[in-house]
């Protein structure tokens, strides 16, 4: 659903916007469908993996050079290899450097998006008692979304 204000929507969803019409709570249901990503020579995608407590939260993205030009996606419950996964998926991103915003605050800057690649960012909390693990970061790959959707 699109509206005439400065950001895009990830399908129909209930949110803090006062549009004066009823909308489905898009995040409330599980999303078993596959995600189709728009990728190309100068177009990439970003998948942000989160913990379940971010389910339904909108993550905003903006080019690093223009933080006023933001769009957002909701963290949705999907399935990866038969297990619940909570992800926000941004596709059709022009190659460049981006910032991510969580509830109005910059959470990550300098996220590099390359044409033809899917970049993944891991915001999940390491399990308690887990052995030392590298800090959550980014990775990029040339294949499509993980099996079972992203």
C-alpha positions as CSV (number, residue, x, y, z in Angstrom):
1,X,0.0,0.0,0.0
2,X,1.5,3.3,-0.9
3,X,0.6,6.7,0.4
4,X,1.6,10.2,-0.5
5,X,4.2,10.8,2.1
6,X,8.0,10.5,1.8
7,X,8.5,6.8,2.6
8,X,7.5,3.4,1.2
9,X,5.5,0.7,2.8
10,X,6.2,-3.1,2.9
11,X,2.7,-4.2,2.0
12,X,-0.3,-3.5,4.2
13,X,0.3,-3.2,7.9
14,X,-0.9,-1.5,11.1
15,X,1.4,1.2,12.3
16,X,1.6,4.6,13.9
17,X,0.5,6.4,10.7
18,X,-2.9,7.9,10.9
19,X,-4.3,7.3,7.4
20,X,-8.0,7.1,8.4
21,X,-8.7,3.6,7.0
22,X,-8.5,0.1,8.3
23,X,-5.4,-1.9,7.5
24,X,-4.3,-5.5,8.1
25,X,-1.6,-6.1,10.7
26,X,0.8,-7.4,8.1
27,X,3.4,-8.5,10.6
28,X,1.0,-10.5,12.7
29,X,1.0,-13.5,10.4
30,X,3.9,-15.8,9.4
31,X,5.3,-15.2,6.0
32,X,6.1,-18.6,4.4
33,X,6.2,-17.2,0.9
34,X,9.5,-16.8,-0.9
35,X,10.9,-13.3,-1.3
36,X,11.7,-12.2,-4.8
37,X,14.6,-9.8,-4.8
38,X,15.3,-7.1,-7.4
39,X,19.1,-7.4,-8.2
40,X,21.1,-6.1,-11.1
41,X,24.5,-4.6,-12.2
42,X,24.0,-1.5,-9.9
43,X,21.2,-2.9,-7.7
44,X,21.6,-5.0,-4.6
45,X,19.6,-6.1,-1.6
46,X,20.0,-6.2,2.2
47,X,18.6,-8.8,4.7
48,X,18.7,-7.8,8.4
49,X,18.4,-10.8,10.8
50,X,16.9,-9.9,14.2
51,X,15.7,-11.5,17.4
52,X,12.0,-12.2,17.9
53,X,11.6,-9.1,20.1
54,X,11.9,-6.9,16.9
55,X,9.0,-8.7,15.2
56,X,6.7,-6.1,13.6
57,X,9.2,-3.2,14.2
58,X,10.0,-1.0,11.2
59,X,13.6,-0.6,10.3
60,X,14.4,2.4,8.2
61,X,17.1,2.7,5.6
62,X,18.7,5.8,4.0
63,X,21.6,6.6,1.7
64,X,24.5,7.7,3.9
65,X,24.6,11.0,2.0
66,X,20.9,11.7,2.5
67,X,19.4,10.7,5.9
68,X,16.2,12.5,5.1
69,X,15.4,10.1,2.3
70,X,14.3,7.1,4.2
71,X,12.2,4.0,3.4
72,X,11.3,1.2,5.8
73,X,10.5,-2.5,6.0
74,X,8.9,-4.4,8.9
75,X,10.7,-7.2,10.6
76,X,8.6,-10.2,9.6
77,X,8.5,-13.8,10.9
78,X,9.7,-16.2,8.1
79,X,11.2,-19.7,8.1
80,X,14.7,-20.6,7.2
81,X,15.5,-24.3,7.2
82,X,12.3,-25.0,9.1
83,X,13.1,-22.7,12.0
84,X,11.5,-19.3,12.8
85,X,13.6,-16.3,11.5
86,X,12.8,-12.6,12.0
87,X,14.1,-10.6,9.1
88,X,13.6,-7.2,7.3
89,X,14.3,-7.5,3.6
90,X,15.3,-4.4,1.5
91,X,15.7,-5.0,-2.3
92,X,16.1,-2.8,-5.2
93,X,18.8,-0.7,-3.5
94,X,21.1,1.3,-5.6
95,X,24.7,0.3,-5.0
96,X,26.2,2.6,-2.4
97,X,26.6,3.2,1.3
98,X,23.5,3.1,3.7
99,X,22.5,3.8,7.2
100,X,19.9,1.8,9.2
101,X,17.5,3.4,11.7
102,X,15.8,1.6,14.6
103,X,12.9,3.5,16.2
104,X,14.3,6.8,15.0
105,X,17.9,6.3,16.0
106,X,20.8,5.5,13.7
107,X,21.9,1.9,14.5
108,X,24.3,1.2,11.7
109,X,26.1,3.4,9.2
110,X,28.4,2.6,6.2
111,X,26.5,-0.6,5.2
112,X,27.9,-1.3,1.7
113,X,25.4,-2.5,-0.9
114,X,27.0,-3.8,-4.1
115,X,25.2,-4.4,-7.4
116,X,24.1,-8.0,-7.9
117,X,24.7,-9.0,-4.3
118,X,22.6,-9.7,-1.2
119,X,24.2,-8.3,1.9
120,X,23.2,-9.7,5.3
121,X,23.4,-7.9,8.6
122,X,23.0,-9.9,11.8
123,X,21.4,-8.0,14.7
124,X,20.7,-11.2,16.7
125,X,21.9,-11.5,20.3
126,X,24.4,-14.4,20.8
127,X,23.0,-17.1,23.0
128,X,23.9,-16.8,26.7
129,X,26.9,-19.0,27.5
130,X,27.9,-19.3,23.9
131,X,31.6,-19.5,23.2
132,X,33.2,-16.4,21.9
133,X,31.7,-15.3,18.7
134,X,32.6,-12.6,16.3
135,X,30.5,-9.4,16.7
136,X,27.5,-9.3,14.5
137,X,28.4,-7.9,11.1
138,X,27.7,-8.1,7.4
139,X,28.4,-10.5,4.7
140,X,27.6,-10.4,1.0
141,X,26.8,-13.2,-1.5
142,X,25.7,-13.5,-5.1
143,X,22.9,-16.0,-4.7
144,X,19.3,-15.3,-3.9
145,X,17.5,-15.5,-0.6
146,X,18.1,-18.4,1.8
147,X,16.1,-21.6,1.3
148,X,12.6,-21.1,2.6
149,X,12.6,-17.3,2.0
150,X,14.3,-14.5,3.8
